[in-house]
Amino acid sequence: AAAAAAATVAAGEAASPEEQLWSFAFLFAAASATLRLHGLLASAAVEAARGAEEDGAARQWASGYLTVDFRDMVAEANSLLDVCVESSVSPEVPLGARLTSLAGLYTSTLGHVVLHSDARAGEGGCDLGQRLLRAARLVPPRVLIVAGSDSGGGAGIQADMKACAALGAFSTTAIAALTAQNSQGVQAIFPIPIDFVQQQMRSVLEDLGTDVVKTGMLATSEIVSAVAASLRAGCSEGERWRRCLVLDPVMVSTSGHVLLHEDAVASIKQELFPQATIITPNLPETQLLLAGRPIRSIEDMEQAARDLCKMGPAWVLVKGGHLKQMQGDAAAEATGGAAVEGEEAVDVLCEGSSGRCEHFRSKLIKTTHTHGTGCTLASSIAALLAIGHSVPDAVREAKAYVSGAIVASAHLALGSGPQGAMNHSWRTVQW
């Protein structure tokens, strides 16, 4: 019922604010009823499980619904209808602000239901929860990007925002570093004061919120620590259940520039990896994270991904675009690692809890217009996670988008240097 009501709200673009408000009322009524029903079923399950073993399935299922947290959530849901009625008769309260507040409360309620359902539904649970999210979403998919700015527009925050827009997510930003760069390379890096990085994050999280945080170039260990602290502090209960962190450990750019101070590597592993849903290192970065261990084969990439998962991330995507270079292939060395037409790049995705690996293959295109591919891939994954895709599906769709951008940009006349930008708008505009 909640999903159906949400679909009605989403489809009713011409509906008045008052009509939207009462559509929300139906949504909240359905959510409240769902929560109360779960509570009653849990009580019944506890009765049925009396005398059963402590780790019995019925007792485990019931325990999640008999917590103070769940009772508080039910009470909050029961208050939503009152808030709707109050809003409809209180002209002094701006309706837009009230609708935003209601959307946040509904998201919190929906999150609790999905979280408990997924925890008890086995392998199919996550997919069910994500489908429910897509049907019942009340706010746009949101991605907070914490990264550096690229004055040339090919990578960094600029590439992140273009990718999010192309894939249908609303992006907000906290700029962690400024760079002076173009197609010739990086000329200078200027870190943003730490307190201002945190202020940017607070401004976004306290008002707009986010579904996914994507981090890119963080430059120094102090900025890494500040971002990690802000992520822990700036996550409301209404978002905690669903927020993802996509971490692109920007240490070495695709073109070979070192972008992270040496002492920041340990900070990233210690403070951000445990919070990460997925990390997306390229092969030079993977080697740095693993103390210089050589990686020369797909098998090496798989083992590296498993070892990185042990450091905390739920998923690891090791990107294989540099593999020929790592193997010492003569053609790759002669072209600085540029792809040879017809070859394949293989990326390895590893799920931490099982250690299972999946390969994603894409044809290598001979072009210098690959500047910002790492930023674009990570932000594409973030956008797709915000929309509601599973991690493997988000990686697959993001790879397809980036591959299409590289193909569309192969002969782009933009810049005279070896680091050409991509056409992020390739699906709608051809240059």
Legacy VTK file of the C-alpha trace (Angstrom):
# vtk DataFile Version 3.0
C-alpha trace
ASCII
DATASET POLYDATA
POINTS 431 float
0.000 0.000 0.000
2.848 2.378 0.849
4.578 1.692 -2.463
1.337 2.215 -4.384
0.687 5.513 -2.626
4.259 6.649 -3.260
3.897 5.793 -6.945
0.734 7.928 -7.026
2.612 10.841 -5.469
5.491 10.455 -7.934
3.164 10.289 -10.921
1.012 13.206 -9.839
3.270 16.002 -11.014
0.325 18.381 -11.301
-1.019 17.597 -7.819
-1.381 20.521 -5.438
0.651 20.590 -2.212
-2.502 19.795 -0.244
-3.180 16.752 -2.422
0.413 15.651 -1.970
0.058 16.036 1.780
-2.926 13.713 1.939
-1.149 11.238 -0.313
1.611 11.257 2.281
-1.029 10.613 4.934
-2.017 7.399 3.165
1.648 6.460 2.938
2.221 6.964 6.638
-0.950 5.112 7.569
0.285 2.109 5.594
3.719 2.337 7.196
2.258 2.583 10.706
0.026 -0.402 10.108
2.974 -2.405 8.792
5.039 -1.630 11.865
2.231 -2.473 14.272
1.627 -5.749 12.456
5.313 -6.668 12.712
5.214 -5.903 16.429
2.204 -8.154 16.972
3.744 -10.956 14.949
6.947 -10.643 16.955
5.051 -10.958 20.239
3.297 -14.040 18.899
6.601 -15.492 17.764
8.097 -14.986 21.210
5.193 -16.857 22.763
5.590 -19.669 20.252
9.334 -19.785 20.841
9.147 -20.136 24.624
11.291 -23.046 25.664
13.017 -23.170 22.283
16.777 -22.933 21.990
18.264 -19.451 22.379
19.459 -19.287 18.792
16.247 -20.637 17.290
14.979 -18.953 14.136
11.704 -17.777 15.694
13.463 -16.226 18.671
16.044 -14.520 16.471
13.338 -13.106 14.216
11.291 -11.860 17.138
14.179 -10.205 18.951
14.561 -7.586 16.271
11.016 -6.343 16.799
11.007 -6.242 20.600
13.654 -3.597 21.073
13.309 -0.072 22.412
14.414 1.151 18.992
11.530 -0.620 17.293
8.944 0.593 19.829
10.211 4.140 19.325
9.898 3.694 15.574
6.294 2.521 15.934
5.509 5.543 18.109
7.098 7.835 15.548
5.100 6.254 12.741
1.882 6.631 14.715
2.573 10.354 15.051
2.935 10.882 11.310
-0.785 11.176 10.636
-1.089 13.809 13.344
1.731 15.756 11.711
-0.060 15.562 8.354
-3.265 16.909 9.839
-1.381 19.654 11.695
0.340 20.703 8.483
-2.905 20.956 6.565
-4.414 23.382 9.093
-1.299 25.416 9.995
-0.724 27.995 7.253
2.073 29.601 9.274
4.225 26.522 8.699
5.729 26.556 5.171
4.267 23.549 3.416
7.503 22.753 1.582
9.420 22.549 4.858
6.748 20.337 6.395
6.727 18.011 3.380
10.508 17.680 3.636
10.165 16.795 7.316
7.465 14.240 6.567
9.542 12.691 3.803
12.399 12.243 6.265
10.149 10.581 8.825
8.703 8.287 6.208
12.174 7.347 4.958
13.146 6.472 8.526
10.074 4.274 8.935
10.535 2.578 5.580
14.180 1.991 6.396
13.348 0.122 9.574
10.956 -2.173 7.744
13.392 -2.873 4.900
16.309 -3.402 7.276
14.427 -6.008 9.288
12.999 -7.669 6.191
16.398 -7.949 4.509
18.028 -9.337 7.657
15.547 -12.183 7.688
14.980 -12.834 4.001
18.264 -14.483 2.997
19.847 -13.822 -0.372
16.676 -12.472 -1.986
16.077 -9.938 0.759
18.353 -7.195 -0.506
16.800 -7.235 -3.952
13.313 -7.052 -2.454
14.322 -4.138 -0.254
15.891 -2.250 -3.148
12.790 -2.742 -5.303
10.657 -1.404 -2.476
12.936 1.615 -2.189
12.653 2.403 -5.871
8.846 2.196 -5.707
8.409 4.141 -2.478
11.063 6.866 -2.824
9.886 10.308 -1.736
13.089 12.275 -2.383
15.466 12.130 -5.370
18.439 9.771 -5.238
21.180 11.795 -3.537
24.979 11.530 -3.647
27.283 13.655 -1.491
30.654 13.918 -3.244
33.682 14.696 -1.065
36.614 15.153 -3.411
38.970 17.551 -5.137
38.172 20.006 -7.883
39.659 19.626 -11.365
39.954 22.992 -13.101
40.155 21.193 -16.453
36.730 19.619 -15.913
37.775 16.070 -16.785
38.090 14.473 -13.359
37.357 15.190 -9.700
34.182 16.899 -8.499
33.377 18.058 -12.030
33.409 14.534 -13.458
31.498 13.203 -10.437
28.664 15.684 -10.863
28.420 15.075 -14.610
28.198 11.303 -14.075
25.545 11.626 -11.361
23.452 13.901 -13.559
23.770 11.570 -16.538
22.612 8.584 -14.483
19.748 10.305 -12.690
21.037 11.217 -9.216
21.118 14.586 -7.451
24.656 15.471 -6.366
25.859 17.678 -3.561
29.514 18.452 -2.838
32.148 19.117 -0.212
35.341 20.217 -1.945
38.412 18.844 -0.147
41.157 20.174 -2.421
41.667 22.534 -5.349
43.870 21.618 -8.271
45.243 23.588 -11.168
45.258 21.089 -14.018
44.449 20.629 -17.660
45.057 18.073 -20.396
48.818 18.557 -19.874
48.755 17.401 -16.232
48.463 18.635 -12.654
50.290 21.931 -12.071
49.387 22.582 -8.408
47.310 21.248 -5.486
45.815 23.393 -2.711
44.135 21.574 0.231
40.998 23.226 1.626
41.089 24.150 5.359
39.836 21.168 7.343
37.143 23.001 9.282
35.671 24.282 6.033
35.553 20.766 4.547
33.586 19.674 7.607
31.328 22.720 7.406
30.451 21.868 3.811
29.524 18.333 4.843
27.438 19.533 7.793
25.583 22.020 5.607
24.561 19.258 3.223
23.845 16.477 5.707
21.826 18.576 8.154
19.461 19.858 5.493
19.469 17.836 2.269
20.728 14.508 3.576
22.169 11.846 1.315
21.766 8.231 0.291
25.387 7.682 -0.749
28.645 9.419 0.086
31.361 9.205 -2.553
34.900 10.195 -1.614
37.681 10.929 -4.049
40.875 12.949 -3.676
41.359 13.798 0.019
45.047 14.798 -0.225
46.180 14.661 3.426
45.763 12.462 6.501
44.186 15.400 8.365
41.464 15.744 5.731
40.903 11.964 5.735
40.420 11.989 9.520
38.095 14.983 9.359
35.947 13.384 6.658
35.785 10.089 8.560
34.680 11.902 11.721
32.051 13.877 9.810
30.649 10.712 8.259
30.268 9.112 11.678
28.740 12.206 13.274
26.617 13.348 10.346
24.495 10.243 9.869
20.992 10.539 11.305
19.104 7.458 12.446
16.742 7.969 9.536
19.615 7.520 7.071
21.965 5.165 8.896
20.249 2.029 7.620
20.595 2.900 3.961
23.610 5.167 3.563
26.454 3.764 1.474
30.054 4.931 1.182
31.780 4.588 -2.184
35.480 5.174 -1.591
37.727 5.898 -4.540
41.158 5.876 -2.865
42.633 8.502 -5.156
46.345 8.023 -4.627
47.649 7.733 -8.172
45.760 9.145 -11.143
45.175 7.177 -14.337
47.966 9.283 -15.854
50.399 8.416 -13.054
50.360 11.564 -10.870
50.671 10.984 -7.096
47.695 12.761 -5.505
47.841 11.652 -1.858
50.411 12.367 0.838
52.175 9.210 1.992
50.912 9.388 5.589
47.294 9.592 4.384
47.367 6.011 3.050
47.345 4.578 6.580
44.572 7.011 7.592
42.363 5.871 4.712
42.827 2.211 5.619
42.221 2.758 9.327
39.420 5.326 9.287
37.508 5.044 6.008
37.825 1.398 4.961
35.706 0.153 7.902
32.891 2.508 6.839
33.078 1.688 3.123
30.414 -0.146 1.164
32.814 -0.466 -1.776
36.308 0.768 -2.628
37.520 1.140 -6.224
41.345 1.187 -6.437
43.226 0.923 -9.704
46.219 -1.423 -9.815
48.913 1.110 -8.773
46.698 2.097 -5.826
46.059 -1.553 -4.962
49.796 -2.163 -4.820
50.294 0.850 -2.538
47.518 -0.345 -0.229
49.174 -3.769 -0.031
52.659 -2.493 0.767
53.959 -2.748 -2.786
52.923 -6.332 -3.472
53.282 -6.984 -7.227
50.107 -7.735 -9.177
50.651 -9.370 -12.543
47.625 -11.603 -13.173
43.876 -11.925 -12.717
44.561 -14.378 -9.885
46.744 -11.761 -8.182
43.902 -9.240 -8.546
41.427 -11.646 -6.947
43.696 -12.293 -3.972
44.390 -8.581 -3.611
40.641 -7.857 -3.568
40.079 -10.487 -0.861
42.910 -9.091 1.241
41.566 -5.545 0.919
38.113 -6.771 2.007
39.729 -8.001 5.232
40.584 -4.370 6.016
36.900 -3.470 6.344
35.135 -2.675 3.049
32.062 -4.764 2.273
33.050 -4.918 -1.409
36.256 -4.253 -3.335
36.501 -3.492 -7.055
40.087 -3.819 -8.304
40.316 -2.119 -11.700
42.552 -3.891 -14.199
43.229 -1.219 -16.796
46.936 -1.117 -15.876
47.466 -4.880 -15.910
49.472 -4.993 -19.137
51.702 -2.288 -17.733
52.186 -4.258 -14.523
53.083 -7.355 -16.534
55.794 -5.388 -18.328
54.093 -5.778 -21.705
56.270 -4.085 -24.318
53.388 -2.489 -26.190
51.940 -1.055 -23.019
55.278 0.349 -21.950
55.815 1.900 -25.367
52.490 3.759 -25.160
52.642 4.670 -21.492
49.989 2.079 -20.721
47.509 3.180 -23.366
45.199 0.442 -24.539
45.719 -1.526 -27.697
42.563 -1.947 -29.788
40.950 -5.351 -29.373
42.430 -6.123 -25.960
40.243 -6.505 -22.893
40.440 -4.903 -19.470
39.248 -7.083 -16.592
38.009 -5.619 -13.329
37.550 -7.897 -10.316
34.697 -7.366 -7.832
34.969 -9.205 -4.516
32.290 -9.542 -1.854
33.928 -9.437 1.564
31.675 -11.782 3.527
32.044 -14.707 1.104
35.250 -13.890 -0.765
33.461 -14.595 -4.050
34.858 -12.738 -7.055
33.130 -11.652 -10.252
34.895 -10.458 -13.399
33.775 -7.498 -15.498
35.310 -7.367 -18.968
35.379 -4.432 -21.338
37.162 -3.795 -24.615
40.101 -1.419 -24.435
39.849 1.558 -26.780
42.953 3.255 -28.178
42.504 6.881 -27.087
44.095 9.486 -24.859
40.641 10.661 -23.688
40.543 8.632 -20.478
41.208 11.404 -17.962
38.857 11.004 -15.003
37.756 7.431 -15.731
38.345 6.398 -12.101
36.365 9.319 -10.689
33.592 8.755 -13.193
33.302 5.026 -12.490
33.127 5.505 -8.724
30.573 8.305 -8.921
28.516 6.280 -11.408
28.446 3.389 -8.939
27.420 5.853 -6.214
24.578 7.255 -8.339
23.265 3.787 -9.149
23.437 2.691 -5.498
21.475 5.817 -4.560
18.830 4.890 -7.120
18.524 1.456 -5.526
20.720 -0.972 -7.473
22.623 -3.762 -5.775
26.420 -3.438 -5.716
27.071 -5.928 -8.576
24.355 -4.355 -10.732
25.650 -0.862 -9.980
29.172 -1.889 -11.012
27.886 -3.501 -14.219
25.798 -0.467 -15.228
28.555 1.976 -14.265
31.081 0.067 -16.373
28.735 0.226 -19.365
28.299 3.983 -18.933
32.049 4.668 -18.644
32.869 2.391 -21.584
30.320 4.248 -23.688
31.869 7.574 -22.685
35.350 6.399 -23.695
34.107 5.175 -27.081
32.225 8.427 -27.693
35.299 10.464 -26.746
37.945 8.550 -28.698
38.473 11.380 -31.183
37.294 14.333 -29.082
39.016 17.602 -30.017
39.494 19.021 -26.542
42.917 19.972 -25.138
46.328 19.387 -26.629
47.889 17.213 -23.913
47.946 13.467 -23.224
45.145 13.592 -20.628
42.037 14.171 -22.678
38.650 14.594 -21.006
35.590 12.464 -21.775
32.132 13.375 -23.000
30.006 12.529 -19.956
26.885 13.551 -21.874
27.434 11.001 -24.638
23.979 9.490 -24.221
22.298 12.732 -25.176
24.943 14.855 -26.956
27.592 13.802 -29.481
30.600 16.130 -29.984
LINES 1 432
431 0 1 2 3 4 5 6 7 8 9 10 11 12 13 14 15 16 17 18 19 20 21 22 23 24 25 26 27 28 29 30 31 32 33 34 35 36 37 38 39 40 41 42 43 44 45 46 47 48 49 50 51 52 53 54 55 56 57 58 59 60 61 62 63 64 65 66 67 68 69 70 71 72 73 74 75 76 77 78 79 80 81 82 83 84 85 86 87 88 89 90 91 92 93 94 95 96 97 98 99 100 101 102 103 104 105 106 107 108 109 110 111 112 113 114 115 116 117 118 119 120 121 122 123 124 125 126 127 128 129 130 131 132 133 134 135 136 137 138 139 140 141 142 143 144 145 146 147 148 149 150 151 152 153 154 155 156 157 158 159 160 161 162 163 164 165 166 167 168 169 170 171 172 173 174 175 176 177 178 179 180 181 182 183 184 185 186 187 188 189 190 191 192 193 194 195 196 197 198 199 200 201 202 203 204 205 206 207 208 209 210 211 212 213 214 215 216 217 218 219 220 221 222 223 224 225 226 227 228 229 230 231 232 233 234 235 236 237 238 239 240 241 242 243 244 245 246 247 248 249 250 251 252 253 254 255 256 257 258 259 260 261 262 263 264 265 266 267 268 269 270 271 272 273 274 275 276 277 278 279 280 281 282 283 284 285 286 287 288 289 290 291 292 293 294 295 296 297 298 299 300 301 302 303 304 305 306 307 308 309 310 311 312 313 314 315 316 317 318 319 320 321 322 323 324 325 326 327 328 329 330 331 332 333 334 335 336 337 338 339 340 341 342 343 344 345 346 347 348 349 350 351 352 353 354 355 356 357 358 359 360 361 362 363 364 365 366 367 368 369 370 371 372 373 374 375 376 377 378 379 380 381 382 383 384 385 386 387 388 389 390 391 392 393 394 395 396 397 398 399 400 401 402 403 404 405 406 407 408 409 410 411 412 413 414 415 416 417 418 419 420 421 422 423 424 425 426 427 428 429 430
